[in-house]
Amino acid sequence: MASRRILFLEPFFGGSHRDFAQGLIEHSSLRIDLHTLPARFWKWRLRGAALHFVHKIKNPEGYDALVTCDMLSLSDLKALWGAACPPSLVYFHENQLTYPLAPGESMDLQYGFTDITTALAADRVLFNSQSHYTAFFKDLPGFLRNMPEHRPNWVIDAIKGKSSILYPGCRFDPETDIGLLRAHETPLIIWNHRWEFDKNPNLFFRTLERVSNEQVQFRLALLGENYQVMPKEFIAAKDRFGDHLEQYGFVESRKEYYDWLKRGSIVISTADQENFGISIVEAIRHGCAPLLPNRLSYPELIPEHLHKYFLYRDGDELFHKLMNLITELPNPGNPWPVRLEELAGSMNRFSWINLINDYDRELESLWM
């Protein structure tokens, strides 16, 4: 097995893409060589990264398998490499058929077709959650109807026939002792998502505004990455919630990031787009109580019997559940800590240690 070589091409090396690549390499029993591009200019990566890697990788035939993601046009890569291209697995972190559009933006159909041809060119396709898989195949027939004639509806079954679901592995602090809130502490609310429109920071900060207007005390840590332009909501939040802020911006050190999660009391998502949610799993495992939309991938993450405590339907329910959490958590006699320990422990099923054998089997199947 040690003689097998895997080529991993990651054209968007940041966020969940970076975490996935690093975690796979760290835990796999296979030799994996990683080549990356920075996590910016995603549209150019989707259309042009294949040209970069074709020029950079001189000996693709020396590898037994190729791993890449949806941010690379695999059909372009295979066409240019020809028979030298090894058998390939594509991991879909997101897709351009269902991804929400930024304000003022209209859909450019070429990116959706790139997803389709990439999936067709792959030998194996993996989606990062059941909800992502379902959304992709639900929207694919409608996307194909954009074609005025000769619609290739055959691609639906062709892609589905080689697709499966495999959650991304998550990394946790091995020394984690779930830091449940002590009675004298003011709750620390964590935001650890990308600072971008699809995470709907507007709803998050509107909700905090409502809580603040009720004279309820909380602390705030704004973590997560910002890849290009600083969203206006975060600029305004620095002034509006300055008295609450304990951290403003991305922390490079993973140890420091874990420390913030362990200090945290509540982690909130207001996302319009989330196909898995590594940041949420990490926060829960390190002791945060989550408040999450009752849609997207989130119901998959939370055990069903705990949905009523940690999932919300709309902004009003988010506000009321947040108020309840803030006021109930500091009471040492309430039942929340027991549920949080149970919930935190349930996140272990997403650890790389528990998932890596499935990934190694997927890779080995490419040459068997």
TIKOL-620817 format. One record per residue (C-alpha): residue in one letter; residue number from 1; x, y, z. Coordinates in Angstrom, 3 decimals, padded with zeros to 6 digits, m for minus. Example, Ala and Ser with C-alpha at 12.3 -4.5 7.8 and 13.67 -1.06 7.14 Angstrom:
REC type seq        X        Y        Z
REC    A   1  012.300 m004.500  007.800
REC    S   2  013.670 m001.060  007.140
***
This chain:
REC type seq        X        Y        Z
REC    M   1  000.000  000.000  000.000
REC    A   2  002.846  002.395  000.854
REC    S   3  004.038  002.371 m002.762
REC    R   4  000.784  003.841 m004.028
REC    R   5  000.873  007.562 m004.793
REC    I   6 m002.131  009.901 m004.771
REC    L   7 m002.140  013.323 m006.425
REC    F   8 m004.357  015.902 m004.678
REC    L   9 m005.069  019.108 m006.623
REC    E  10 m006.786  021.822 m004.552
REC    P  11 m007.325  025.063 m006.507
REC    F  12 m009.020  026.874 m003.598
REC    F  13 m006.842  026.195 m000.564
REC    G  14 m008.776  027.904  002.216
REC    G  15 m011.601  027.312  004.671
REC    S  16 m013.252  023.899  004.476
REC    H  17 m011.249  023.022  001.342
REC    R  18 m007.983  023.519  003.226
REC    D  19 m009.250  021.684  006.319
REC    F  20 m010.353  018.731  004.211
REC    A  21 m007.074  018.451  002.299
REC    Q  22 m004.899  018.751  005.393
REC    G  23 m007.020  016.335  007.388
REC    L  24 m007.032  013.699  004.653
REC    I  25 m003.259  013.865  004.228
REC    E  26 m002.633  013.808  007.980
REC    H  27 m004.794  010.752  008.655
REC    S  28 m004.619  008.622  005.494
REC    S  29 m002.389  005.556  005.327
REC    L  30 m001.711  006.420  001.678
REC    R  31  000.951  008.735  000.303
REC    I  32 m000.763  011.914 m000.914
REC    D  33  001.068  014.740 m002.729
REC    L  34 m000.803  018.050 m002.437
REC    H  35 m000.622  020.932 m004.926
REC    T  36 m002.657  024.063 m004.248
REC    L  37 m003.632  027.554 m005.341
REC    P  38 m004.689  030.363 m002.943
REC    A  39 m008.345  030.683 m001.935
REC    R  40 m009.343  033.714 m004.009
REC    F  41 m010.899  034.511 m007.408
REC    W  42 m013.079  031.410 m007.348
REC    K  43 m014.516  031.965 m010.822
REC    W  44 m011.062  032.093 m012.346
REC    R  45 m010.064  029.002 m010.385
REC    L  46 m013.069  027.090 m011.666
REC    R  47 m012.306  027.929 m015.282
REC    G  48 m008.518  028.248 m015.280
REC    A  49 m006.959  026.116 m012.548
REC    A  50 m006.712  023.102 m014.859
REC    L  51 m004.327  025.035 m017.110
REC    H  52 m002.116  025.840 m014.124
REC    F  53 m001.912  022.247 m012.920
REC    V  54 m001.412  020.775 m016.384
REC    H  55  001.659  022.975 m016.741
REC    K  56  002.939  022.381 m013.199
REC    I  57  002.503  018.597 m012.860
REC    K  58  004.877  017.024 m015.372
REC    N  59  004.325  013.367 m014.528
REC    P  60  000.638  012.642 m013.819
REC    E  61  001.142  009.095 m015.087
REC    G  62  003.359  008.502 m012.028
REC    Y  63  000.335  008.613 m009.737
REC    D  64 m002.173  005.852 m009.034
REC    A  65 m005.127  008.165 m008.354
REC    L  66 m006.181  011.799 m008.509
REC    V  67 m008.242  013.666 m005.902
REC    T  68 m009.656  017.098 m006.584
REC    C  69 m012.719  019.190 m005.800
REC    D  70 m015.582  020.909 m007.589
REC    M  71 m013.492  024.080 m007.985
REC    L  72 m011.482  022.534 m010.844
REC    S  73 m012.654  021.671 m014.358
REC    L  74 m011.698  017.997 m014.405
REC    S  75 m012.901  017.566 m017.980
REC    D  76 m010.385  020.209 m019.110
REC    L  77 m007.607  018.565 m017.115
REC    K  78 m008.332  015.101 m018.516
REC    A  79 m008.587  016.396 m022.067
REC    L  80 m005.166  018.031 m021.809
REC    W  81 m003.446  015.174 m019.970
REC    G  82 m005.087  012.471 m022.043
REC    A  83 m004.145  008.901 m021.121
REC    A  84 m001.623  010.197 m018.560
REC    C  85 m004.443  011.274 m016.228
REC    P  86 m004.882  008.801 m013.347
REC    P  87 m008.315  007.580 m012.213
REC    S  88 m010.035  010.401 m010.359
REC    L  89 m012.242  011.194 m007.382
REC    V  90 m013.999  014.557 m007.090
REC    Y  91 m015.163  015.852 m003.723
REC    F  92 m018.083  018.293 m003.969
REC    H  93 m017.825  020.822 m001.141
REC    E  94 m020.353  023.013 m002.982
REC    N  95 m021.877  023.244 m006.447
REC    Q  96 m022.831  026.083 m008.743
REC    L  97 m026.344  024.829 m009.486
REC    T  98 m027.629  025.529 m005.983
REC    Y  99 m025.200  028.129 m004.612
REC    P 100 m027.013  031.399 m003.750
REC    L 101 m026.199  034.424 m005.866
REC    A 102 m024.635  037.531 m004.378
REC    P 103 m026.849  040.647 m004.371
REC    G 104 m027.090  042.067 m007.896
REC    E 105 m025.546  038.967 m009.471
REC    S 106 m027.233  036.771 m012.094
REC    M 107 m026.447  033.130 m012.767
REC    D 108 m023.685  032.412 m015.245
REC    L 109 m024.640  029.018 m016.608
REC    Q 110 m021.098  028.075 m017.614
REC    Y 111 m020.168  027.363 m013.988
REC    G 112 m023.030  024.925 m013.540
REC    F 113 m022.052  023.143 m016.746
REC    T 114 m018.476  022.931 m015.477
REC    D 115 m019.786  021.099 m012.402
REC    I 116 m021.669  018.712 m014.670
REC    T 117 m018.727  017.939 m016.953
REC    T 118 m016.396  017.584 m013.951
REC    A 119 m018.736  015.016 m012.388
REC    L 120 m019.032  013.177 m015.700
REC    A 121 m015.253  013.114 m016.136
REC    A 122 m014.672  011.697 m012.641
REC    D 123 m014.509  008.001 m011.863
REC    R 124 m016.000  008.649 m008.425
REC    V 125 m018.001  011.570 m007.001
REC    L 126 m018.483  012.260 m003.286
REC    F 127 m020.851  014.820 m001.761
REC    N 128 m020.208  016.156  001.735
REC    S 129 m023.755  015.650  003.069
REC    Q 130 m027.097  014.086  002.273
REC    S 131 m028.703  017.518  001.932
REC    H 132 m026.058  018.588 m000.597
REC    Y 133 m026.512  015.402 m002.626
REC    T 134 m030.295  015.816 m002.573
REC    A 135 m030.198  019.499 m003.548
REC    F 136 m027.831  018.873 m006.459
REC    F 137 m029.929  016.135 m008.031
REC    K 138 m033.150  018.014 m007.307
REC    D 139 m031.945  021.093 m009.211
REC    L 140 m030.070  019.311 m011.991
REC    P 141 m033.142  018.564 m014.188
REC    G 142 m034.276  022.205 m013.990
REC    F 143 m030.787  023.433 m014.805
REC    L 144 m030.698  021.248 m017.924
REC    R 145 m034.001  022.771 m019.039
REC    N 146 m032.095  026.015 m019.699
REC    M 147 m030.972  024.335 m022.908
REC    P 148 m033.457  025.109 m025.703
REC    E 149 m033.196  021.634 m027.245
REC    H 150 m031.293  018.337 m027.201
REC    R 151 m031.173  018.361 m023.421
REC    P 152 m028.719  015.741 m022.095
REC    N 153 m030.982  014.355 m019.393
REC    W 154 m028.926  011.166 m019.442
REC    V 155 m026.281  012.927 m017.333
REC    I 156 m028.506  012.723 m014.249
REC    D 157 m028.300  008.943 m013.985
REC    A 158 m024.711  008.908 m015.226
REC    I 159 m023.556  011.139 m012.369
REC    K 160 m025.835  009.589 m009.761
REC    G 161 m024.547  006.128 m010.618
REC    K 162 m021.034  006.967 m009.407
REC    S 163 m021.938  009.298 m006.542
REC    S 164 m022.065  008.717 m002.791
REC    I 165 m022.147  010.745  000.420
REC    L 166 m019.171  010.905  002.764
REC    Y 167 m018.935  013.545  005.473
REC    P 168 m015.690  015.507  005.655
REC    G 169 m013.506  014.588  008.590
REC    C 170 m013.147  017.144  011.374
REC    R 171 m010.163  017.795  013.633
REC    F 172 m010.635  018.388  017.352
REC    D 173 m008.295  019.318  020.183
REC    P 174 m007.343  015.890  021.594
REC    E 175 m007.115  017.407  025.069
REC    T 176 m010.596  018.910  024.956
REC    D 177 m012.401  018.999  028.253
REC    I 178 m015.788  020.417  027.368
REC    G 179 m015.783  023.846  028.968
REC    L 180 m019.344  024.201  030.188
REC    L 181 m020.353  027.703  031.228
REC    R 182 m019.767  028.585  034.863
REC    A 183 m022.489  030.382  036.771
REC    H 184 m020.631  033.690  037.126
REC    E 185 m019.680  034.086  033.460
REC    T 186 m021.360  036.269  030.872
REC    P 187 m022.101  034.023  027.849
REC    L 188 m019.622  034.278  024.965
REC    I 189 m021.336  034.066  021.541
REC    I 190 m019.175  032.670  018.749
REC    W 191 m019.300  033.448  015.014
REC    N 192 m016.743  031.209  013.265
REC    H 193 m017.964  031.278  009.652
REC    R 194 m016.706  033.035  006.536
REC    W 195 m017.407  036.764  006.481
REC    E 196 m019.503  036.563  003.332
REC    F 197 m023.053  037.214  002.187
REC    D 198 m024.142  033.557  001.989
REC    K 199 m023.661  033.192  005.748
REC    N 200 m026.271  035.963  006.236
REC    P 201 m024.443  038.073  008.839
REC    N 202 m027.243  040.642  008.601
REC    L 203 m029.649  038.330  010.457
REC    F 204 m026.980  037.479  013.009
REC    F 205 m026.277  041.095  013.912
REC    R 206 m029.982  042.065  013.827
REC    T 207 m030.631  039.331  016.371
REC    L 208 m027.795  040.527  018.606
REC    E 209 m029.249  044.039  018.348
REC    R 210 m032.588  042.759  019.629
REC    V 211 m030.877  040.966  022.513
REC    S 212 m028.866  044.069  023.383
REC    N 213 m032.041  046.177  023.384
REC    E 214 m033.414  043.865  026.083
REC    Q 215 m030.451  044.855  028.304
REC    V 216 m029.237  041.249  028.310
REC    Q 217 m025.487  040.873  028.713
REC    F 218 m023.313  038.819  026.358
REC    R 219 m019.762  038.721  025.027
REC    L 220 m018.906  038.288  021.356
REC    A 221 m016.063  036.642  019.402
REC    L 222 m016.132  037.211  015.636
REC    L 223 m013.860  034.548  014.184
REC    G 224 m013.805  033.143  010.646
REC    E 225 m012.023  034.134  007.448
REC    N 226 m012.592  037.094  005.152
REC    Y 227 m011.150  036.381  001.716
REC    Q 228 m011.560  039.671 m000.137
REC    V 229 m013.762  042.707  000.631
REC    M 230 m014.758  043.317  004.255
REC    P 231 m018.590  043.011  004.429
REC    K 232 m020.267  046.191  005.627
REC    E 233 m022.123  044.307  008.375
REC    F 234 m018.826  043.460  010.081
REC    I 235 m017.503  047.004  009.739
REC    A 236 m020.655  048.319  011.431
REC    A 237 m020.555  045.581  014.084
REC    K 238 m017.125  046.672  015.285
REC    D 239 m018.622  049.993  016.357
REC    R 240 m022.064  048.793  017.431
REC    F 241 m020.871  045.850  019.541
REC    G 242 m017.481  047.176  020.557
REC    D 243 m018.283  046.882  024.274
REC    H 244 m019.172  043.210  023.770
REC    L 245 m016.281  042.244  021.468
REC    E 246 m013.484  040.047  022.773
REC    Q 247 m012.142  038.959  019.379
REC    Y 248 m012.527  040.545  015.945
REC    G 249 m011.068  038.612  013.033
REC    F 250 m009.483  035.349  011.966
REC    V 251 m006.921  033.668  014.216
REC    E 252 m004.128  031.842  012.377
REC    S 253 m003.221  029.458  015.178
REC    R 254 m005.394  026.363  015.415
REC    K 255 m004.609  026.108  019.122
REC    E 256 m005.815  029.670  019.661
REC    Y 257 m008.927  028.900  017.607
REC    Y 258 m009.664  025.826  019.756
REC    D 259 m009.144  027.929  022.874
REC    W 260 m011.792  030.408  021.695
REC    L 261 m014.240  027.578  021.034
REC    K 262 m013.625  026.119  024.483
REC    R 263 m014.257  029.531  026.042
REC    G 264 m017.412  029.937  023.960
REC    S 265 m020.927  029.408  025.288
REC    I 266 m023.108  029.628  022.166
REC    V 267 m022.342  029.251  018.464
REC    I 268 m024.852  030.638  015.958
REC    S 269 m025.357  030.067  012.254
REC    T 270 m027.699  032.197  010.158
REC    A 271 m026.432  030.736  006.866
REC    D 272 m028.362  030.707  003.623
REC    Q 273 m025.762  028.295  002.241
REC    E 274 m024.144  025.412  004.112
REC    N 275 m023.491  022.001  002.655
REC    F 276 m021.899  020.541  005.782
REC    G 277 m020.685  022.883  008.529
REC    I 278 m017.203  022.003  009.801
REC    S 279 m017.047  025.168  011.905
REC    I 280 m020.294  024.264  013.682
REC    V 281 m019.169  020.700  014.386
REC    E 282 m015.890  022.032  015.805
REC    A 283 m017.654  024.531  018.054
REC    I 284 m020.147  021.966  019.376
REC    R 285 m017.408  019.414  020.070
REC    H 286 m015.506  021.984  022.100
REC    G 287 m018.510  022.818  024.278
REC    C 288 m020.673  025.460  022.549
REC    A 289 m024.458  025.241  022.504
REC    P 290 m025.586  025.691  018.866
REC    L 291 m028.476  027.653  017.382
REC    L 292 m028.892  026.599  013.753
REC    P 293 m031.462  026.916  010.944
REC    N 294 m033.779  023.921  010.684
REC    R 295 m032.721  023.312  007.086
REC    L 296 m029.634  022.812  004.887
REC    S 297 m027.232  020.268  006.418
REC    Y 298 m027.856  021.227  010.032
REC    P 299 m030.557  018.651  010.883
REC    E 300 m028.028  015.975  009.858
REC    L 301 m025.492  017.236  012.380
REC    I 302 m027.755  017.363  015.443
REC    P 303 m029.264  014.161  016.886
REC    E 304 m032.981  014.224  016.121
REC    H 305 m034.139  014.171  019.737
REC    L 306 m032.197  017.419  020.328
REC    H 307 m033.577  019.324  017.324
REC    K 308 m036.164  021.159  019.409
REC    Y 309 m033.468  022.740  021.558
REC    F 310 m030.916  023.755  018.951
REC    L 311 m032.695  024.306  015.608
REC    Y 312 m034.843  027.331  014.755
REC    R 313 m037.330  028.041  011.963
REC    D 314 m037.036  031.824  011.514
REC    G 315 m035.522  034.996  012.929
REC    D 316 m038.084  035.360  015.712
REC    E 317 m037.487  031.828  016.945
REC    L 318 m033.725  032.419  016.788
REC    F 319 m034.129  035.496  018.992
REC    H 320 m036.309  033.753  021.567
REC    K 321 m034.116  030.646  021.738
REC    L 322 m031.015  032.807  022.070
REC    M 323 m032.626  034.759  024.907
REC    N 324 m033.501  031.490  026.614
REC    L 325 m029.978  030.145  026.230
REC    I 326 m028.339  033.298  027.559
REC    T 327 m030.600  033.437  030.600
REC    E 328 m030.690  029.696  031.331
REC    L 329 m027.086  028.659  030.757
REC    P 330 m025.632  030.462  033.807
REC    N 331 m027.968  028.593  036.149
REC    P 332 m025.996  025.601  037.473
REC    G 333 m029.200  023.772  038.392
REC    N 334 m030.676  023.654  034.891
REC    P 335 m030.417  020.601  032.607
REC    W 336 m028.495  022.296  029.745
REC    P 337 m025.018  021.087  030.714
REC    V 338 m026.083  017.437  030.523
REC    R 339 m027.477  017.919  027.035
REC    L 340 m024.380  019.812  025.931
REC    E 341 m022.091  016.986  026.993
REC    E 342 m024.235  014.521  025.085
REC    L 343 m024.323  016.755  022.028
REC    A 344 m020.577  017.429  022.120
REC    G 345 m019.840  013.717  022.313
REC    S 346 m022.086  012.992  019.329
REC    M 347 m019.749  015.058  017.126
REC    N 348 m017.080  012.351  017.392
REC    R 349 m018.721  010.515  014.510
REC    F 350 m017.398  013.279  012.241
REC    S 351 m013.782  012.950  013.372
REC    W 352 m011.111  011.959  010.865
REC    I 353 m010.222  009.024  013.098
REC    N 354 m013.703  007.570  012.587
REC    L 355 m013.967  008.404  008.861
REC    I 356 m010.487  007.857  007.429
REC    N 357 m010.955  004.152  006.652
REC    D 358 m013.918  005.052  004.439
REC    Y 359 m011.764  007.559  002.557
REC    D 360 m008.890  005.142  002.112
REC    R 361 m011.295  002.519  000.760
REC    E 362 m012.689  005.060 m001.720
REC    L 363 m009.196  005.903 m002.956
REC    E 364 m008.086  002.284 m003.171
REC    S 365 m011.173  001.441 m005.233
REC    L 366 m009.873  003.730 m007.977
REC    W 367 m007.123  001.283 m008.949
REC    M 368 m008.715 m002.001 m007.908
***
